[in-house]
Amino acid sequence: MSTRDAFRRLIPPGSYVLFLFFLVGIWLTISPFAMTTQPSGSHWIASTVNNVTVGVTMMVVSLLGILGYMLFSLRDIIRETEAKQAIEQEASM
């Protein structure tokens, strides 16, 4: 398996969608402060709490999804490589 194929298996198109969700989570988290809907120096209003909670949740879930998929893909690639090596060793005996 070439390096290019390995990267393609580690980072599939679904990971790009999860990365976009991560970026949306960042925007949701900082938007009350960037758009100045949160009054400066006061306690957070309900919409700010909602934006930050939803944004952080989206970031955490998308990162866990990306990392989980990459870990499982890496595990599969390692197992496939070990199986190929075992077959080559048996063939050479």
C-alpha positions in Angstrom: 0.0 0.0 0.0 1.4 3.4 -0.9 1.6 6.3 1.4 -1.0 8.1 -0.7 -3.5 5.3 -0.3 -2.9 5.1 3.4 -3.6 8.8 3.8 -6.7 8.5 1.7 -7.9 5.7 4.0 -7.1 7.7 7.1 -8.8 10.9 6.0 -12.0 10.1 4.1 -14.5 12.6 2.7 -16.6 12.2 5.9 -13.8 13.7 7.9 -14.0 16.9 5.9 -17.6 17.2 7.0 -16.6 16.7 10.6 -13.9 19.3 10.2 -16.5 21.8 8.9 -18.7 21.0 11.9 -15.6 21.8 14.0 -15.2 25.1 12.3 -18.9 25.9 12.8 -18.5 25.0 16.5 -15.7 27.5 16.8 -17.8 30.2 15.1 -20.8 29.5 17.3 -18.5 29.8 20.4 -17.0 33.1 19.5 -19.9 34.7 17.6 -21.5 36.4 20.6 -18.3 38.2 21.3 -17.3 38.9 17.6 -20.8 40.2 16.7 -21.0 42.1 20.0 -24.4 40.7 21.0 -22.9 39.9 24.4 -22.6 43.1 26.5 -19.0 43.7 27.5 -18.2 43.2 31.2 -21.6 41.8 32.2 -22.8 38.2 33.0 -23.5 36.1 30.0 -27.0 36.4 28.6 -29.0 33.3 27.7 -28.2 33.4 24.0 -24.5 33.6 24.7 -24.7 30.5 27.0 -26.6 28.7 24.4 -24.1 29.6 21.6 -21.1 28.6 23.7 -22.6 25.3 24.9 -23.7 24.2 21.4 -20.4 25.4 19.9 -18.2 23.5 22.4 -20.4 20.4 22.0 -20.0 20.5 18.2 -16.3 20.9 18.5 -15.9 18.1 21.0 -18.1 15.6 19.1 -16.5 16.4 15.7 -13.0 16.0 17.1 -13.9 12.8 18.7 -15.4 11.6 15.5 -12.3 12.5 13.5 -9.9 11.0 15.9 -12.0 7.8 16.4 -12.2 7.3 12.6 -8.5 7.8 12.2 -7.6 5.5 15.0 -9.8 2.7 13.7 -8.5 3.2 10.1 -4.9 3.1 11.4 -5.7 -0.1 13.3 -7.1 -1.6 10.1 -4.0 -0.5 8.1 -1.6 -2.0 10.7 -3.6 -5.3 10.8 -3.6 -5.5 7.0 0.1 -4.8 6.8 0.9 -7.5 9.5 -1.3 -10.0 7.6 0.6 -9.3 4.3 3.9 -9.7 6.1 2.8 -13.0 7.6 1.8 -14.2 4.2 5.1 -13.1 2.7 7.1 -14.9 5.5 5.1 -18.1 4.9 5.7 -17.9 1.2 9.5 -17.4 1.7 9.8 -20.5 3.9 
